[in-house]
Amino acid sequence: MKMDDYTFGIKELDNAIGGIRKGSNIMLVGPPMSQKETILYNIMYHGAVINENAIITVTTHESATQIIECFKENKMVLPPSRFGIVDCITKSIGRTAFETENIKIASSPMDLTGIGVRIGQFFEDFLLKKKIPKVQLHINSLSAILMYSNIQTVFRFMHVFTGRVKASGALGIFVMDSNMHDDHTIATIKQLFDGIIETKEENNKNYLRTVGLSPTPTLWLEYEVEKGKLKINR
């Protein structure tokens, strides 16, 4: 694993793939109840706290306040200087939303222009002003965005930001619910990614693996969640 690679903070996966190249875009995909959000939050926490990366996360399910509270409840406090949230939900449900250094507000998951502008502002803040060399961009989720916009529009939007991730040596992780889309939609969006984290549920157990980040797919690893922390069962 090279020093300038990114890592997930999931030891078994990181060891199996030997690090994630800078400029990589990854799809995190699986059924709705497979706790994909928790996987993403653990990657966020590890990136921001352990690796000292900057984190930009676009949220379409929970408000920025709910996300921050969730991390605090699980004793996983994010450093304010290294994370930014683009909140697409608070305003869309009619609540008053205030912007801070860490929180920027888009009007709804449909507001791709507004989301794009705010992602760009965070990139500029972290890379140019704060000189943080490694940035992660997370969008949770593309499925929610696809509910409001057609596949061509979302593909163009994503093409811009996967390109930005590549050009700036960042890491992009984009969440999708596999059950919400037809094969054509998944296949179209997949073209933008260098690799995939897949999750599945079998016999009331959750499993994950990566595809495309190493010469062969990793083995399926069983995982569970305890107090917000991801635990791989050996």
C-alpha positions in Angstrom: 0.0 0.0 0.0 1.5 3.3 -1.1 1.5 6.2 1.5 -0.5 8.4 -0.8 -3.3 5.8 -1.3 -6.6 6.1 0.4 -8.0 3.5 2.7 -11.5 2.5 3.9 -10.6 1.9 7.5 -12.0 -1.6 7.1 -8.8 -3.5 7.8 -9.9 -6.8 6.0 -10.8 -4.9 2.8 -7.8 -2.6 2.9 -5.4 -5.5 3.3 -7.2 -7.4 0.4 -7.0 -4.5 -2.1 -3.8 -2.9 -1.0 -5.1 0.7 -0.9 -7.3 2.8 -3.2 -5.5 4.9 -5.9 -5.9 8.7 -5.7 -8.6 9.9 -8.2 -10.8 6.8 -7.8 -14.6 6.8 -7.9 -16.4 4.0 -6.2 -20.1 3.0 -6.1 -21.4 1.6 -2.8 -24.4 -0.4 -3.8 -26.8 -2.9 -2.2 -30.3 -3.5 -0.9 -31.9 -0.9 1.3 -31.6 -2.6 4.6 -27.9 -3.6 4.4 -26.7 -0.6 6.5 -24.8 1.0 3.6 -25.0 4.3 5.4 -23.1 2.9 8.4 -20.4 1.6 6.1 -20.2 5.1 4.6 -20.1 6.8 8.0 -17.3 4.5 9.2 -15.3 5.3 6.0 -16.0 9.1 6.7 -14.8 8.9 10.3 -11.7 6.9 9.5 -10.9 9.3 6.6 -11.4 12.5 8.6 -9.9 11.4 12.0 -7.3 8.7 11.3 -6.1 9.7 7.8 -6.7 13.5 8.2 -8.5 13.7 4.9 -11.2 16.3 4.3 -14.7 15.0 3.8 -17.5 16.5 1.7 -20.8 14.6 2.1 -24.0 15.3 0.2 -27.0 14.1 2.2 -30.5 13.5 0.7 -32.0 11.4 3.5 -31.0 13.0 6.8 -30.4 16.7 7.7 -26.8 17.8 8.4 -27.8 18.2 12.1 -29.0 14.6 12.3 -25.7 13.4 10.8 -23.6 15.3 13.2 -25.7 14.1 16.2 -25.5 10.5 15.0 -21.7 10.7 15.0 -21.7 12.3 18.5 -24.0 9.6 19.9 -21.7 6.9 18.7 -18.6 8.8 20.1 -17.3 9.4 16.6 -16.8 13.2 16.6 -15.8 14.7 13.2 -13.1 17.4 13.3 -14.9 20.7 12.2 -11.9 21.8 10.1 -12.1 18.7 7.9 -15.7 18.0 7.1 -18.4 19.7 5.1 -22.0 18.7 4.5 -24.3 19.7 1.6 -27.7 19.3 3.2 -30.4 18.7 0.5 -33.2 17.7 2.8 -33.9 20.4 5.5 -35.2 23.1 3.2 -37.1 20.6 1.0 -39.2 19.5 4.1 -40.0 23.2 4.9 -37.7 23.6 7.9 -35.5 26.6 8.5 -31.9 25.9 7.5 -28.8 27.9 8.3 -25.5 27.7 6.6 -22.3 27.5 8.7 -18.6 26.8 7.9 -19.4 23.1 7.8 -23.0 23.1 6.4 -24.2 24.4 3.1 -27.8 24.1 2.1 -29.3 23.0 -1.3 -33.0 23.5 -1.8 -33.7 19.8 -2.6 -32.2 16.6 -4.1 -33.5 17.9 -7.4 -31.4 21.1 -7.2 -28.3 19.6 -9.0 -27.0 23.1 -9.9 -27.2 24.2 -6.2 -25.6 20.9 -5.1 -22.8 21.3 -7.6 -22.0 24.8 -6.6 -21.8 23.9 -2.9 -19.6 20.8 -3.6 -17.3 23.2 -5.6 -17.1 25.6 -2.7 -16.1 22.9 -0.3 -13.4 21.6 -2.7 -12.0 25.1 -3.0 -12.1 25.6 0.8 -10.3 22.3 1.5 -7.8 22.1 -1.3 -6.9 25.7 -2.0 -7.6 27.6 1.3 -6.8 25.0 3.9 -4.3 23.1 1.7 -5.6 19.7 2.8 -4.1 17.4 0.1 -6.6 14.5 0.3 -10.3 15.0 -0.1 -13.2 12.5 -0.1 -16.5 13.3 -1.8 -19.5 11.2 -0.7 -23.0 11.4 -2.1 -25.7 9.6 -0.2 -27.6 8.8 -2.3 -27.7 8.8 -6.0 -30.9 6.8 -5.8 -32.7 9.8 -4.1 -31.3 12.1 -6.8 -32.6 9.7 -9.5 -36.1 9.9 -8.1 -36.2 13.6 -9.1 -34.1 13.7 -12.3 -33.8 11.5 -15.3 -30.8 9.2 -15.9 -29.2 11.5 -18.6 -29.3 14.5 -16.3 -27.8 12.6 -13.4 -25.2 11.0 -15.6 -24.0 14.4 -16.8 -24.0 15.8 -13.2 -22.0 12.8 -12.0 -19.6 12.9 -15.0 -18.6 16.4 -13.8 -17.9 15.4 -10.3 -16.2 12.0 -11.0 -14.0 14.0 -13.3 -13.3 16.5 -10.5 -12.4 13.7 -8.2 -10.0 12.3 -10.7 -8.4 15.6 -11.5 -7.8 16.5 -7.9 -6.6 13.1 -6.8 -9.6 12.8 -4.4 -11.7 9.8 -3.6 -15.4 9.6 -4.5 -17.9 7.2 -2.9 -21.5 7.3 -4.2 -24.3 5.3 -2.7 -27.1 3.5 -4.6 -29.9 1.2 -3.6 -29.8 -1.8 -6.0 -33.5 -2.6 -5.6 -34.7 0.8 -6.7 -33.3 0.8 -10.3 -33.5 -1.4 -13.4 -30.4 -3.0 -14.8 -30.1 -0.3 -17.5 -29.9 2.5 -15.0 -27.3 0.7 -12.8 -25.2 -0.3 -15.9 -25.3 3.3 -17.2 -24.2 4.8 -13.8 -21.6 2.1 -13.3 -19.6 3.4 -16.3 -18.4 6.3 -14.2 -16.8 4.2 -11.5 -13.4 2.5 -11.1 -14.7 0.0 -8.6 -17.7 -1.1 -6.4 -18.4 -1.9 -2.8 -21.2 -4.4 -3.0 -23.4 -5.4 -0.1 -25.9 -8.2 0.2 -28.2 -9.8 2.7 -28.5 -13.6 3.1 -30.2 -15.5 5.9 -30.5 -12.3 8.0 -26.8 -11.6 7.7 -25.1 -8.8 5.9 -22.0 -9.2 3.6 -19.8 -6.9 1.7 -17.0 -7.2 -0.9 -15.2 -5.0 -3.4 -15.1 -5.5 -7.2 -12.7 -3.7 -9.6 -10.3 -2.4 -6.9 -8.0 -5.5 -7.1 -7.3 -8.0 -9.8 -10.1 -10.2 -8.6 -13.2 -9.4 -6.4 -12.5 -9.8 -2.7 -14.2 -12.5 -0.7 -17.6 -11.7 0.8 -17.1 -10.6 4.4 -19.9 -10.9 6.9 -20.4 -7.7 9.0 -22.6 -6.3 11.7 -23.0 -2.9 13.3 -22.5 -2.3 17.0 -23.2 1.2 18.4 -22.5 2.8 15.0 -19.3 0.9 14.5 -18.8 -1.6 11.6 -17.6 -5.0 12.8 -16.3 -7.7 10.4 -17.0 -11.2 11.6 -14.2 -13.6 10.9 
